[in-house]
């Protein structure tokens, strides 16, 4: 079902873009983004405990990259990573 997978990837990308735009547009968006990144990181950690490298884990990792946050394996924790313009995918698993 490549059509379904492509549709899902498009929808995930649109949701990621909407989330990023919300953080940019609202007062206190930086703090909200920081808290959201922490929540997504916890989801990723919990998911990896149960099923490492699952599609859900890959999606959380991609979202963290999209938000400009590295996973614990990269750069020793949360921090700035390259943007999609520098070669990372805009959405999806990043593979």
Secondary structure, 3 states (H helix, E strand, C coil): CHHHHHHHHHHHHHHHHHHHHHHHHCCCHHHHHHHHHHHHHHHHHHHHHHHCCCHHHHHHHHHHHHCCCCCCCCCCCCCCCCCHHHCCCCCCCCC
